[in-house]
């Protein structure tokens, strides 16, 4: 997954989220709670870096 601001069209543009209270988009049943949280600048979903492969 391309985490850079230069990601291809149709992909997420991930930015560091910090320690905010937003829940991980993949949900409790699939969330691995591993890594920092990233937020997509376009669609606004938040995921842990370890949960991102679930979105593919």
C-alpha positions as CSV (number, residue, x, y, z in Angstrom):
1,X,0.0,0.0,0.0
2,X,1.4,3.4,-1.0
3,X,1.3,5.6,2.2
4,X,2.9,8.6,0.4
5,X,1.1,11.8,-0.6
6,X,2.0,10.9,-4.2
7,X,-0.3,7.8,-4.3
8,X,-2.0,6.9,-7.6
9,X,-5.5,8.1,-8.3
10,X,-8.1,5.8,-6.8
11,X,-5.9,5.0,-3.8
12,X,-6.0,6.5,-0.4
13,X,-3.8,9.5,0.5
14,X,-2.7,8.6,4.0
15,X,-1.7,11.1,6.6
16,X,-0.5,10.6,10.2
17,X,-3.5,10.7,12.6
18,X,-1.7,10.9,15.9
19,X,-3.4,9.7,19.0
20,X,-7.0,10.8,18.2
21,X,-10.0,8.9,19.4
22,X,-11.2,7.9,15.9
23,X,-11.9,4.1,15.7
24,X,-10.2,1.9,13.2
25,X,-12.3,1.6,10.0
26,X,-11.9,-2.2,9.8
27,X,-13.9,-2.7,13.0
28,X,-13.2,-4.6,16.2
29,X,-13.5,-8.0,14.8
30,X,-10.7,-7.5,12.2
31,X,-8.7,-4.7,13.9
32,X,-5.2,-5.9,14.9
33,X,-4.4,-2.6,16.8
34,X,-0.8,-2.7,15.5
35,X,1.0,0.4,14.4
36,X,0.1,4.0,14.3
37,X,-3.2,5.3,12.9
38,X,-3.4,6.9,9.5
39,X,-6.3,8.9,8.1
40,X,-7.1,9.2,4.4
41,X,-7.2,12.8,3.3
42,X,-9.9,12.0,0.7
43,X,-12.4,9.6,2.2
44,X,-11.5,10.4,5.9
45,X,-11.3,6.8,7.1
46,X,-8.8,5.9,9.9
47,X,-6.9,2.7,10.1
48,X,-3.9,1.3,11.9
49,X,-0.9,0.6,9.7
50,X,-1.2,-3.1,10.6
51,X,-4.9,-3.1,9.5
52,X,-4.4,-1.5,6.1
53,X,-3.9,-4.8,4.2
54,X,-7.6,-5.7,5.2
55,X,-8.7,-2.8,2.9
56,X,-7.0,-4.3,-0.2
